[in-house]
């Protein structure tokens, strides 16, 4: 398996060590998971089926506000 070297500051290293320890994995495995999650996000099984699944009459799209409701901005 290929290897990479990282140069990071001490405070960041401590945070990585703490996160890996919290997840009970090696630093290498923790960093690899983080990289994979950023490159190829994985959604939980059945995620796509959730679209439109909320059946609650109080959950409705809010009325769109007109431009007059916008806050005035300071000129440059």
The first five atom37 places (N, CA, C, CB, O) and aatype in JSON, in Angstrom:
{
  "aatype": [20, 20, 20, 20, 20, 20, 20, 20, 20, 20, 20, 20, 20, 20, 20, 20, 20, 20, 20, 20, 20, 20, 20, 20, 20, 20, 20, 20, 20, 20, 20, 20, 20, 20, 20, 20, 20, 20, 20, 20, 20, 20, 20, 20, 20, 20, 20, 20, 20, 20, 20, 20, 20, 20, 20, 20, 20, 20, 20, 20, 20, 20, 20, 20, 20, 20, 20, 20, 20, 20, 20, 20, 20, 20, 20, 20],
  "atom_mask": [
    [1, 1, 1, 1, 1],
    [1, 1, 1, 1, 1],
    [1, 1, 1, 1, 1],
    [1, 1, 1, 1, 1],
    [1, 1, 1, 1, 1],
    [1, 1, 1, 1, 1],
    [1, 1, 1, 1, 1],
    [1, 1, 1, 1, 1],
    [1, 1, 1, 1, 1],
    [1, 1, 1, 1, 1],
    [1, 1, 1, 1, 1],
    [1, 1, 1, 1, 1],
    [1, 1, 1, 1, 1],
    [1, 1, 1, 1, 1],
    [1, 1, 1, 1, 1],
    [1, 1, 1, 1, 1],
    [1, 1, 1, 1, 1],
    [1, 1, 1, 1, 1],
    [1, 1, 1, 1, 1],
    [1, 1, 1, 1, 1],
    [1, 1, 1, 1, 1],
    [1, 1, 1, 1, 1],
    [1, 1, 1, 1, 1],
    [1, 1, 1, 1, 1],
    [1, 1, 1, 1, 1],
    [1, 1, 1, 1, 1],
    [1, 1, 1, 1, 1],
    [1, 1, 1, 1, 1],
    [1, 1, 1, 1, 1],
    [1, 1, 1, 1, 1],
    [1, 1, 1, 1, 1],
    [1, 1, 1, 1, 1],
    [1, 1, 1, 1, 1],
    [1, 1, 1, 1, 1],
    [1, 1, 1, 1, 1],
    [1, 1, 1, 1, 1],
    [1, 1, 1, 1, 1],
    [1, 1, 1, 1, 1],
    [1, 1, 1, 1, 1],
    [1, 1, 1, 1, 1],
    [1, 1, 1, 1, 1],
    [1, 1, 1, 1, 1],
    [1, 1, 1, 1, 1],
    [1, 1, 1, 1, 1],
    [1, 1, 1, 1, 1],
    [1, 1, 1, 1, 1],
    [1, 1, 1, 1, 1],
    [1, 1, 1, 1, 1],
    [1, 1, 1, 1, 1],
    [1, 1, 1, 1, 1],
    [1, 1, 1, 1, 1],
    [1, 1, 1, 1, 1],
    [1, 1, 1, 1, 1],
    [1, 1, 1, 1, 1],
    [1, 1, 1, 1, 1],
    [1, 1, 1, 1, 1],
    [1, 1, 1, 1, 1],
    [1, 1, 1, 1, 1],
    [1, 1, 1, 1, 1],
    [1, 1, 1, 1, 1],
    [1, 1, 1, 1, 1],
    [1, 1, 1, 1, 1],
    [1, 1, 1, 1, 1],
    [1, 1, 1, 1, 1],
    [1, 1, 1, 1, 1],
    [1, 1, 1, 1, 1],
    [1, 1, 1, 1, 1],
    [1, 1, 1, 1, 1],
    [1, 1, 1, 1, 1],
    [1, 1, 1, 1, 1],
    [1, 1, 1, 1, 1],
    [1, 1, 1, 1, 1],
    [1, 1, 1, 1, 1],
    [1, 1, 1, 1, 1],
    [1, 1, 1, 1, 1],
    [1, 1, 1, 1, 1]
  ],
  "atom_positions": [
    [[0.85, -1.17, 0.0], [0.0, 0.0, 0.0], [0.9, 1.24, 0.0], [-0.97, 0.0, 1.23], [1.88, 1.29, 0.75]],
    [[0.59, 2.23, -0.82], [1.39, 3.45, -0.87], [1.35, 4.2, 0.47], [0.9, 4.37, -1.99], [0.4, 4.07, 1.24]],
    [[2.39, 4.96, 0.72], [2.48, 5.76, 1.94], [2.66, 7.22, 1.57], [3.64, 5.27, 2.85], [3.2, 7.54, 0.51]],
    [[2.2, 8.1, 2.47], [2.44, 9.53, 2.3], [2.98, 10.07, 3.61], [1.13, 10.28, 1.87], [2.76, 9.5, 4.68]],
    [[3.68, 11.17, 3.52], [4.19, 11.85, 4.71], [3.47, 13.18, 4.85], [5.74, 12.07, 4.63], [3.21, 13.86, 3.86]],
    [[3.14, 13.53, 6.08], [2.47, 14.8, 6.35], [3.32, 15.61, 7.3], [1.06, 14.57, 6.94], [3.92, 15.08, 8.24]],
    [[3.38, 16.9, 7.06], [4.06, 17.81, 7.96], [3.0, 18.71, 8.56], [5.17, 18.63, 7.22], [2.42, 19.55, 7.87]],
    [[2.74, 18.54, 9.85], [1.72, 19.34, 10.53], [2.29, 19.86, 11.84], [0.43, 18.52, 10.77], [3.25, 19.32, 12.38]],
    [[1.67, 20.91, 12.34], [2.14, 21.5, 13.6], [1.69, 20.64, 14.79], [1.61, 22.95, 13.75], [0.79, 19.8, 14.66]],
    [[2.32, 20.87, 15.93], [2.05, 20.09, 17.15], [0.58, 20.14, 17.59], [2.92, 20.59, 18.28], [0.0, 19.1, 17.88]],
    [[-0.04, 21.34, 17.64], [-1.44, 21.38, 18.08], [-2.36, 20.53, 17.19], [-1.94, 22.82, 18.1], [-3.27, 19.87, 17.68]],
    [[-2.11, 20.56, 15.87], [-2.93, 19.77, 14.95], [-2.68, 18.28, 15.18], [-2.62, 20.14, 13.49], [-3.62, 17.49, 15.18]],
    [[-1.43, 17.92, 15.38], [-1.1, 16.51, 15.65], [-1.82, 16.02, 16.9], [0.43, 16.32, 15.8], [-2.35, 14.91, 16.92]],
    [[-1.84, 16.82, 17.94], [-2.52, 16.44, 19.18], [-4.01, 16.21, 18.92], [-2.34, 17.54, 20.27], [-4.6, 15.27, 19.45]],
    [[-4.63, 17.06, 18.09], [-6.04, 16.9, 17.77], [-6.28, 15.62, 16.98], [-6.55, 18.11, 16.97], [-7.26, 14.91, 17.22]],
    [[-5.39, 15.32, 16.04], [-5.51, 14.09, 15.26], [-5.35, 12.88, 16.17], [-4.45, 14.05, 14.12], [-6.12, 11.93, 16.07]],
    [[-4.36, 12.91, 17.05], [-4.16, 11.8, 17.99], [-5.38, 11.58, 18.87], [-2.93, 12.06, 18.86], [-5.8, 10.45, 19.1]],
    [[-5.94, 12.67, 19.36], [-7.13, 12.59, 20.22], [-8.31, 12.0, 19.46], [-7.5, 13.98, 20.78], [-9.03, 11.15, 19.98]],
    [[-8.51, 12.45, 18.23], [-9.63, 11.95, 17.42], [-9.46, 10.46, 17.12], [-9.74, 12.75, 16.11], [-10.42, 9.7, 17.2]],
    [[-8.25, 10.05, 16.77], [-7.98, 8.64, 16.48], [-8.19, 7.79, 17.74], [-6.55, 8.45, 15.94], [-8.75, 6.69, 17.67]],
    [[-7.73, 8.28, 18.86], [-7.89, 7.57, 20.12], [-9.37, 7.42, 20.47], [-7.15, 8.3, 21.26], [-9.81, 6.36, 20.92]],
    [[-10.13, 8.47, 20.25], [-11.57, 8.46, 20.55], [-12.3, 7.42, 19.69], [-12.17, 9.86, 20.3], [-13.27, 6.81, 20.15]],
    [[-11.83, 7.22, 18.45], [-12.45, 6.25, 17.55], [-11.8, 4.87, 17.63], [-12.4, 6.76, 16.13], [-12.19, 3.95, 16.91]],
    [[-10.8, 4.74, 18.49], [-10.09, 3.46, 18.7], [-9.47, 2.93, 17.41], [-11.05, 2.41, 19.27], [-9.57, 1.74, 17.1]],
    [[-8.83, 3.83, 16.65], [-8.13, 3.44, 15.42], [-6.75, 4.1, 15.42], [-8.94, 3.85, 14.15], [-6.49, 5.02, 16.2]],
    [[-5.89, 3.62, 14.54], [-4.56, 4.22, 14.42], [-4.69, 5.6, 13.76], [-3.61, 3.31, 13.6], [-5.69, 5.91, 13.12]],
    [[-3.66, 6.4, 13.94], [-3.63, 7.72, 13.31], [-3.71, 7.56, 11.79], [-2.34, 8.5, 13.71], [-4.43, 8.3, 11.13]],
    [[-2.97, 6.61, 11.25], [-2.96, 6.37, 9.82], [-4.36, 6.04, 9.31], [-1.99, 5.24, 9.47], [-4.8, 6.58, 8.29]],
    [[-5.06, 5.16, 10.0], [-6.41, 4.78, 9.59], [-7.36, 5.97, 9.71], [-6.92, 3.59, 10.43], [-8.22, 6.17, 8.85]],
    [[-7.22, 6.76, 10.77], [-8.09, 7.92, 10.97], [-7.9, 8.93, 9.84], [-7.81, 8.58, 12.33], [-8.87, 9.44, 9.29]],
    [[-6.64, 9.23, 9.52], [-6.34, 10.19, 8.45], [-6.86, 9.67, 7.11], [-4.82, 10.48, 8.37], [-7.43, 10.44, 6.33]],
    [[-6.66, 8.39, 6.83], [-7.14, 7.8, 5.58], [-8.66, 7.93, 5.47], [-6.72, 6.32, 5.47], [-9.18, 8.24, 4.4]],
    [[-9.38, 7.69, 6.57], [-10.84, 7.84, 6.57], [-11.25, 9.27, 6.27], [-11.43, 7.4, 7.92], [-12.19, 9.51, 5.52]],
    [[-10.54, 10.22, 6.87], [-10.86, 11.63, 6.65], [-10.65, 12.02, 5.2], [-10.01, 12.52, 7.57], [-11.46, 12.74, 4.61]],
    [[-9.56, 11.56, 4.62], [-9.28, 11.87, 3.22], [-10.35, 11.25, 2.32], [-7.86, 11.35, 2.82], [-10.88, 11.92, 1.43]],
    [[-10.67, 9.97, 2.55], [-11.7, 9.3, 1.75], [-13.04, 10.02, 1.86], [-11.85, 7.85, 2.19], [-13.74, 10.18, 0.86]],
    [[-13.4, 10.44, 3.07], [-14.68, 11.12, 3.28], [-14.77, 12.43, 2.5], [-14.91, 11.38, 4.77], [-15.85, 12.83, 2.07]],
    [[-13.63, 13.11, 2.32], [-13.63, 14.38, 1.59], [-13.64, 14.16, 0.09], [-12.42, 15.21, 1.99], [-14.25, 14.93, -0.65]],
    [[-12.97, 13.11, -0.36], [-12.85, 12.84, -1.79], [-14.11, 12.15, -2.32], [-11.63, 11.97, -2.07], [-14.58, 12.47, -3.41]],
    [[-14.64, 11.23, -1.56], [-15.76, 10.41, -2.0], [-16.76, 10.27, -0.85], [-15.28, 9.01, -2.5], [-16.75, 9.25, -0.16]],
    [[-17.61, 11.27, -0.64], [-18.54, 11.19, 0.48], [-19.48, 10.0, 0.34], [-19.36, 12.49, 0.58], [-19.95, 9.68, -0.75]],
    [[-19.75, 9.35, 1.46], [-20.63, 8.19, 1.48], [-21.83, 8.52, 2.35], [-19.89, 6.91, 1.99], [-21.69, 8.94, 3.5]],
    [[-23.01, 8.34, 1.79], [-24.23, 8.6, 2.53], [-24.77, 7.29, 3.08], [-25.28, 9.31, 1.64], [-24.52, 6.23, 2.51]],
    [[-25.49, 7.34, 4.18], [-26.04, 6.11, 4.76], [-26.97, 5.38, 3.79], [-26.79, 6.43, 6.05], [-27.57, 5.99, 2.9]],
    [[-27.07, 4.07, 3.96], [-27.96, 3.27, 3.12], [-29.39, 3.82, 3.23], [-27.92, 1.77, 3.53], [-29.85, 4.13, 4.32]],
    [[-30.07, 3.93, 2.1], [-31.44, 4.4, 2.09], [-31.58, 5.91, 2.11], [-32.16, 3.84, 3.23], [-32.7, 6.42, 2.2]],
    [[-30.48, 6.63, 2.04], [-30.51, 8.1, 2.11], [-31.41, 8.7, 1.02], [-29.09, 8.67, 1.97], [-32.2, 9.6, 1.3]],
    [[-31.28, 8.19, -0.2], [-32.05, 8.74, -1.32], [-33.55, 8.55, -1.13], [-31.61, 8.09, -2.62], [-34.34, 9.36, -1.6]],
    [[-33.94, 7.49, -0.43], [-35.36, 7.21, -0.24], [-36.01, 8.17, 0.75], [-35.54, 5.79, 0.24], [-37.24, 8.2, 0.86]],
    [[-35.22, 8.95, 1.47], [-35.78, 9.88, 2.44], [-36.46, 11.08, 1.8], [-34.7, 10.35, 3.36], [-37.3, 11.72, 2.43]],
    [[-36.09, 11.39, 0.56], [-36.66, 12.56, -0.1], [-38.18, 12.44, -0.15], [-36.09, 12.72, -1.51], [-38.71, 11.45, -0.66]],
    [[-38.88, 13.44, 0.38], [-40.33, 13.46, 0.37], [-40.98, 12.57, 1.41], [-40.82, 13.07, -0.95], [-42.19, 12.33, 1.35]],
    [[-40.2, 12.06, 2.35], [-40.75, 11.1, 3.32], [-41.38, 11.74, 4.54], [-39.66, 10.17, 3.76], [-41.97, 11.03, 5.36]],
    [[-41.29, 13.04, 4.69], [-41.87, 13.69, 5.86], [-43.36, 13.89, 5.61], [-41.17, 15.05, 6.15], [-43.77, 14.58, 4.68]],
    [[-44.17, 13.28, 6.46], [-45.62, 13.38, 6.35], [-46.13, 14.12, 7.57], [-46.29, 11.97, 6.22], [-46.63, 13.52, 8.52]],
    [[-45.99, 15.45, 7.54], [-46.35, 16.28, 8.67], [-46.99, 17.56, 8.11], [-45.1, 16.61, 9.57], [-46.33, 18.33, 7.42]],
    [[-48.27, 17.77, 8.41], [-48.94, 18.93, 7.83], [-48.34, 20.27, 8.27], [-50.4, 18.9, 8.2], [-48.55, 21.28, 7.59]],
    [[-47.61, 20.3, 9.37], [-47.0, 21.56, 9.82], [-45.68, 21.83, 9.1], [-46.78, 21.54, 11.33], [-45.13, 22.92, 9.21]],
    [[-45.19, 20.84, 8.37], [-43.94, 20.99, 7.64], [-44.26, 21.4, 6.21], [-43.1, 19.67, 7.67], [-44.6, 20.56, 5.37]],
    [[-44.15, 22.68, 5.95], [-44.46, 23.18, 4.62], [-43.46, 24.23, 4.19], [-45.89, 23.74, 4.57], [-42.79, 24.85, 5.02]],
    [[-43.37, 24.43, 2.89], [-42.44, 25.42, 2.35], [-42.9, 26.81, 2.74], [-42.34, 25.29, 0.81], [-44.07, 27.16, 2.56]],
    [[-41.98, 27.63, 3.28], [-42.39, 28.97, 3.68], [-42.69, 29.85, 2.47], [-41.3, 29.62, 4.53], [-42.18, 29.62, 1.38]],
    [[-43.52, 30.84, 2.69], [-43.85, 31.78, 1.62], [-42.6, 32.58, 1.27], [-45.02, 32.73, 2.05], [-41.87, 33.02, 2.16]],
    [[-42.36, 32.76, -0.01], [-41.18, 33.5, -0.44], [-41.37, 34.98, -0.15], [-40.9, 33.27, -1.95], [-42.42, 35.55, -0.42]],
    [[-40.34, 35.58, 0.42], [-40.41, 37.01, 0.75], [-40.07, 37.84, -0.48], [-39.44, 37.35, 1.9], [-39.25, 37.45, -1.3]],
    [[-40.72, 38.98, -0.59], [-40.45, 39.88, -1.7], [-39.17, 40.67, -1.45], [-41.62, 40.83, -1.92], [-38.62, 40.65, -0.34]],
    [[-38.71, 41.35, -2.45], [-37.47, 42.13, -2.35], [-37.59, 43.23, -1.31], [-37.12, 42.73, -3.7], [-36.58, 43.66, -0.75]],
    [[-38.8, 43.69, -1.03], [-39.01, 44.75, -0.05], [-38.67, 44.32, 1.37], [-40.43, 45.23, -0.11], [-38.46, 45.16, 2.24]],
    [[-38.63, 43.03, 1.61], [-38.3, 42.51, 2.95], [-36.8, 42.49, 3.2], [-38.88, 41.11, 3.14], [-36.36, 42.22, 4.31]],
    [[-36.01, 42.77, 2.16], [-34.56, 42.77, 2.29], [-34.1, 43.94, 3.15], [-33.89, 42.82, 0.9], [-34.74, 44.98, 3.18]],
    [[-33.01, 43.75, 3.82], [-32.47, 44.8, 4.68], [-31.63, 45.76, 3.83], [-31.61, 44.19, 5.84], [-30.87, 45.32, 2.97]],
    [[-31.78, 47.03, 4.06], [-30.99, 48.02, 3.34], [-29.5, 47.84, 3.61], [-31.43, 49.43, 3.71], [-29.1, 47.49, 4.72]],
    [[-28.7, 48.07, 2.61], [-27.27, 47.9, 2.77], [-26.55, 49.24, 2.65], [-26.74, 46.91, 1.75], [-26.99, 50.15, 1.95]],
    [[-25.45, 49.31, 3.33], [-24.63, 50.52, 3.29], [-23.94, 50.62, 1.94], [-23.59, 50.51, 4.43], [-23.41, 49.63, 1.43]],
    [[-23.94, 51.79, 1.35], [-23.26, 51.99, 0.07], [-21.75, 51.93, 0.23], [-23.67, 53.33, -0.55], [-21.21, 52.22, 1.29]],
    [[-21.09, 51.55, -0.84], [-19.62, 51.49, -0.79], [-18.98, 52.79, -1.16], [-19.11, 50.41, -1.69], [-17.76, 52.89, -1.17]]
  ]
}
